């Protein structure tokens, strides 16, 4: 086991240079035979580009190979190309490491320690994150590649978990996997990979990337059931130029077959289904732990203005929810809106869930040319609101500084905080064009005066049928 960062940096073959910022502060802790490095205001001691003598040899080799382009669309022989693989301990990223190792790349495996399940859910002994790290370490050993564990708990808590809790308290429905890719993985880890002298960061995501006429492009995976393009809509063009996704053209069963071929004991490991830091599926526990006492009680209000009951906090409800409302009504009711300012849960009939107009914020554009020019006059796209939802025709427009999406078919149960992702209308929606976060959804249903008068005239017994 390495005893300090200088020794750790020598764990990868070849001459290296050590670079550290002033006021460096770090601590190490062991995880089996792996090193976990925690740092603050610290520039990771980089496995930088080869020193001058090695660089001269590389330059000569480059001239002799006549600027060879390898399978990652990078110049140079694979053996001269360092690639960092983000290893989660699952079968997908493990196979990526195996494939690149087999092709002869200089592969470095990095696993991020992001959270502790025991802390996340206040339950002792629930530390699946630790098992994933051990699995990644065994895979790296089997593939004979260097492997390091970086402690990103602080970054993950701030950028993902805190944002997740605050989003729910604001009446939104967040998508933390997008936030994790956007910040911790494709910002912090990508910076670390570049500091290590890598020419690419490879992950196990199921999505295709390829160079196009205007830069790198993202396309939906060949295995549509595994496609993860929705979660990568916020990837920037600059990040795309450095990222590689070797599994984009591969079905999952082939990935598992390769894991067996490589002799990896995680070949049949199950895929993660839940939010990684909410293993129990009870996200309210995490919110209450991160923001104790923040949930405030309030009224459950019908869209026609009637107060139907009380709730203990809007974090216990999501738009589109039907069961577990804790009220009685003469018809099935759904949560149609969460109002954090008034601490109200607004409910109504199913038709109140449908919306056709969305306003977006923080739009990320991956198409050709400036976004403002592309949407001038309206841009026809295929839109997706949920990761497993269907693509539907939509028009993206910009009006007075606001980005609006007109959905041709409409969508039920849309909540602020969700993502609206764009795909090219041509070619069957294969190319990912970007997307944005939903700021608001136009209310499709407003109770009229006649409905309110009718509701006021009904006896109390009319509302005592349980909502189903």
ABEGO torsion letter per residue (X at the ends): XBABAAAAAAABBEBBBBBBBBGBBBBBBBBEABBBBBBBGBBBBBBBBBBAAAAAAAAAAAAAAGGBBBAAGBBEBAAABBBBBBBAGBAAAAAAAAAAAAAGBBBBBBBBBABBAAAAAGBBGBBAAAAAAAAAAAAAAAAGBBBBBBBAAAAAAAAAAAAAAAAAAAGBBBBAAAAAAAAAAAAAAAAAAAAAGBABBBBABBBBBBBBAAEBBBBBBABAAABAAAAAAABBAAAAAABBBAAAABBAAAAAAAAAAAGBAAAABBBBABBAABAAGBAAAAAAAABBGABBBBBBBBAAGBBAEBBAEAAABBBGBABGAGBBBABBBBBABBBAAAGBBBBBBAAAABBABBBBBGBBBABBEBAAAAABGEBBBBBBABAABBBBBBBBBBBGGBBBBBBAAEBBGBBBGBBBBBBBABGGGABBAEEBBBABBBBABBBBAAAAAAAAABBAAAAABBBX
